[in-house]
Amino acid sequence: MSSKTAASADLIQHGDMDRHLIDIASVPPSMGSINTFYKRGLPHIIEEIFTVDKDAKPHDPSASRINYKIKFSGTTLGSPMINDGHKKVPMLPHMARDSKRDYNGEVLTNVHIVATQHFKDPSKEPITKEVTLERHHICNFPIAVRSNRCNVGPHAVSDRDLMSVGEDPRDQSRPFLFGGNEYVVQMSSESEFNRPNTIRGKKEFKGILTYQSFLSRPGDGYENSGRTITEVHVNGGIMFTLDRDPLKRFNLPFYVVLSIYGMNSQREICNTIAEGTHDNIGSVVHDFVMDAMKPELYANWGDDPETPTTDDALNAIVNNYDDEVRRWVNRNNSTNGAEITKDQIDAFKRTIIAYFDDYALPHIGGKEKRAEKARFICHLLRLAVLHHLKLIETDSRDSYETRRIVAAGENLAKTTKSHFKLSVLAAINASFRTAFLNKPFAEIDLKRIFPKKTTDAFTKAITQAFITTNALRSVTTGSASVANRMPTARLIPASSLYPAKIQREIQHASNTAMKSKGSERATEIRSVPPSSLHGICITNSPEGAGSGVRVQLAISAKVTRGGSVFVTRKTLEAMKILIPVNKVPLDAIRGGIAMPFQEGERVAYNRIIADEYKRAGSATHPIVSADPRPTNLTRVISNGVIVGFTRDYSRFLSKLREMRRSKSGFTRETSFHYVPKEDTIYVFTDYGRLMFPAFPVINNGQHFKSGKWKQTLVIDTIPAKKAREMTMDELVDCGAVEWVTLQEQMNMFVGTFDTIRKNAKDYLKPYTHGVLPKSQIGLPAHETPFQNMSQVTRNTFAANQTAQACGWPTQNWHYRAGYKGVYVLSGVQMPVVQTLGERIVLPSGFSATVAFWAEKGHNQEDSLAINESLTPQVGWFGCTNKTHQIPTGAELTAPTQGNCTGLRSSKIGKLENGVITADTIVEADDVLVGTIEPIMSASGESTGHGGRGYRDTSLVYSGNAGYCRRVIKNMDPTSAQKTIQAQIMVSGQLQNGDKFSSRFGQKGVCGGIIPFANLPVTADGMTPMICINPLAIPSRMTIGQMIEQALSLIGAVDGEFHDGSAFSEISSEDLQKEFQRIIADPDLHYEGDDKGYFPMYDGSTGRPIQNAVCFGITYYRRLDKVAEGSAQVAHTVRKDPVTRQPVRGKAHGGGVRKGEMEIGTMAANGASMAIKDSIERSDATPQFICTACNAQYAVANPDQGVFQCRTPDCPKDGIAVQVPNRHAAFRIREVTTVLGAEFRPVPDGQFAH
């Protein structure tokens, strides 16, 4: 089957959808959020959130205060620049990598300062000063590589342009650079904004059956979010908390909160909470809420009146939170200990109301929106009660249907707000207050007192947020502290990027971490629900399987950047088929609660509804005349705000989709979905929603009576040639594709292209959208061909093993000094059977001739017998970077016995001025960077110069012999960290024990390197490179490998590549026909049969093998599990000064760990003396004993001649007793303590045997 035959007809007819998926996958999901933050977020934070309006104490005693206001405007973020002589030139990423610099851009802003001095005498006019700083450099900000602020950003579109500036076109990590090293901001997931998340029976909250949280974000994205918490207790009480300062300390009964917002009757509260529920359910909710208002459920909250007023609610807060009242009075009136007056209590009440107006549900509005806030709180309470009563199902905490992705841009926003406030604004306020207090107002120059050191402070804080271990912990905990001890709860979850393989870069770029209470490596297993389809890779995390803390996004998953909340709300309110909230009486939507309209209310309501539907073009009145109350009205909630109701939710959703496709008020990323269990339509424009491309289906439903039913994909109406040339954005503009969320697909009837065409005339299957099955898989998993023909678990293993393959990580890997260790395969090849993933990433394996043949026991079970002629091709060479940070006060020189102490057994003959030179062969124990550091005394002063005043702190190479390719020095005197990095190239050959794997998870170790003359051979003289055990296929059910082997053989004979992407359709009959075709062609000289079997001869004897052998070509990868790297030999090693045991790990020069099995093996082979020697010498430790009082618990430092006995008033003299191991030392202490015995030193010659 040729490549043209193998290519799917669907892909040709529909504009080569593979190409569009590649375009989506080539950009990391979080890249859009970073670009949006640079363009909108950073200016928004600086200009809108941090407007300074403060008072300061004046220097003039006649003045009462000085008010200063600082407003930022015109904020821009520039591209990274570097000084080149007397001018600045654009800095490229490879310049930052080579010179070990930070890749930052300057933030410039206009600073408008107004200062006014007010006098104690009210008749005296205030004095005002005003000044503007144009284009002030306020701070530096990190720039992501290939972002819209990078100097090789989107404008460098061609591969040749990128390669000319030292960048790899296929690099997807988009890292940040600090000190030349690369860091990636990872994505995390959290509870969904603007939609309640309810869980029953949460164990963390005792006495609570239902716990509900709701996160609101005001404005268009970058302000702080506020959380409301609803707790339904076991006793039936409902408590409500607004988890945002300054209200987070108040845990109030729900009716108290509603009373503050003006709901002043039990009837109104119960009816509003029960609105929209149907028939008997509404009565159940109404009765439950009525019972929940009983005062005996809430201790110390007093009697609940029938008509609670706002003042009653405020009095209840004052009576139950008297500590808060006193704290507020003391803070604002400085009356510590004095009696609180009624005026102060009234002022506190007014402050509480202001807090509820400003900080509670800020996305809805302020004081003017109290009624809307109360109604929305009732909506949250209604859902909590329905969950509590098990009338609707609780939400799944693991489902990405109800979660938001916190991408890199949002993490940058959180960190920027924290550090801009702590570093920049704190410095500005301190500078202004000091100047106003120390100088007369007339002598102050506002330009001069504005601080200029905020740039360094902010840059240092941001850098620490990236590169410290606190940032790693913030992935799961969400809180940490920076080095200068300024606490912050919002740090960037960044991780150091050592992309030894391009697949790891892909995983960094498209991984998302679910926040957990444990560490980042928590073992908590989470189940992937079906609602995560098209969002989470179904190969890495199959449906229902455990996924752990981290999951891989699907190839087409897109993280939304967010849109305008207010524009969307206005667009919805302007729709004619939407019934506004203020035009629907509460009794009309209450459901099954029988309560009549008031006098004249029914007539007015009917007129309102009739007018709405008349404007909407409806010919008939939708309300039944016998009962004019529409009991089936569906709520419409836009970003956490109830904007109205609709009677026909299906028609309403269709209208919304039409408006989105035509971009009439809605952006492409606007999403809407209907939740049946809540009878609510949600409209979202916030950030962090997972979206995927869907292909709309149209039908002739409106003309079905006069014609035949027919449905077709919109993309089918576009000529194939034109569709093939269109971009994804152009397909979206013409309505052939639309972006939908995971929630929205629950309201769609979807099918594949083939299924839709097959049922095009079946009116019982009216599809709404078509989907691409390939879009459900992540990019690492897309490197496995024919996934639908292998066992599911093997596909998962294969996707994980792509990150272990020795290939080319990037085309510029040898220029990127940040790599910790890279293993590059010598003979990298492209596979004959290619997948969609191979079109994006670089190759990571080789094509090998494979025979299913049991080779004399060398390939038992999953081991492989490998042809020795393959050795040069599978050899590897790698690069390891050894970085040495020069300590403060250290000298760069070769350590010798004359200039330092503690000299290690290392070789310094290859040093030049203390540093190894490039183009030098290095071996184990060679010093790469020689440094000596002064020994500091207890007082913090140096103990001297030369000799014992210095100690050896050199960087010593350990490992296989290698070649020093280059040395990178960062000895800039202005830099806080001075480093020297040596790049060592190493190489290795094939050995027994090295690990290999096919693309199907069929892994195995090299069990034997066989001479090619001893292997089976065909009549043409072809020998297999790899012999695999025939039982490996049925035991692991990797049928796809058999198909790849046969199809690769056909491709090798024809000289063509084939498509083996996931969900490609191919059968054994098709393969057999292709074999018959090449058999019939005498020019191809094919000697096998029509099933891929060859007659072969035993290489050892030359005799024909009785049965034909399955022989073909398979793409294999060499994994970085190298036997040579696992071997370890140690004689004497360093010991941990705390535990007195040898350090762990080969990289640290540690000891070889002997476990129970290792010791048993040695004992079985008679190596008892080796066991005894290792036990006695492994962690032998001296036990110091005082010769004066015989105390065992003495402390000593033999190197400095210090001995300290813990017995008071005891002479300082002692000796050391060698104890075999640390365990024996503890046992000796225990025994002597229990028996009351003590050690007593015996002089030499006086010990009697």
Secondary structure, DSSP 8 states (H G I E B T S, - for coil): --HHHHS-HHHHHTT-HHHHHHHHHTS-TTHHHHHHIIIIIHHHIIIII--EEEEE--SSTTEEEEEEEEEEEEEEE---EEEETTEEEE--HHHHHHHT---EEEEEEEEEEEEEEEESSTTS--EEEEEEEEEEEEEEEE--TTSTTSTTSTT--SHHHHHHTT--TT-----EEETTEEEEE-EEEEE-BTS-EEEES-TTSTTEEEEEEEEE--TTTTS--EEEEEEEETTS-EEEEEESTTSTT-EEEHHHHHHHTT---HHHHHHHHHTT--HHHHHHHHHHHHHHT-GGGSTTS----SS--HHHHHHHHHHH-HHHHHHHHHHHH--TTS---HHHHHHHHHHHHHHHHHHSSTTT-SGGGHHHHHHHHHHHHHHHHHHHTTSS----TT-GGGEEEE-HHHHHHHHHHHHIIIIIIHHHHHHHHHHHHHS-GGG--HHHHS-S-HHHHHHHHHHHHHHSHHHHHTTTS--EE-TT--EES----EEE---SSHHHHHHHHHEEEE--SS-TT-----B--GGGTTTB-TTTS-TTSB--SEEEB-TT-EE-----HHHHHHHHHT-TT-EEGGGS-GGGG--S------TTHHHHHHHHHHHHHHHTT-SS-SS-TT----TT-EEEEETTEEEEEES-HHHHHHHHHHHHHTTSS--TT-EEEEETTTTEEEEE--S--EEEEEEEEEE-GGGGGGS---EEEGGGGS-HHHHHH--HHHHHHTTS-EEEETTGGGG--EE-HHHHHHTTT-TT----EE--GGGGS-TGGGGSS-GGGB-HHHHHHHHHHGGGB-S-S-TTGGG-TT-SEEEEESS-B--SEE-TGGGTS---BEEEEEEE---TTTT-TT-EEEEGGGTTTT-EEEEEEEEEE--TT-EES---TTT-BS--S-B-TTEETTEE-SSEEE-TTBEEE-EEEE-B-TTS-B--SSGGGEEE--EE--SS-EEEEEEEEE--TT-S--EEEEEEEEEE---TT-EEEETTS-EEEEEEEE-GGGS-EETT----SEEE-TTHHHHHTBHHHHHHHHHHHHHHHHT--EE--TT----HHHHHHHHHHHHH-GGG---S-TTSEE-EE-TTT--B-SS-EEEEEEEEEEBS--HHHH----SS--B-TTT-SB---TTTT------HHHHHHHHHTT-HHHHHHHHHHHS-EEEEEETTT--S--EEETTTTEEE-SSTT--S-EEEEEES-HHHHHHHHHHHHHHT-------TT----
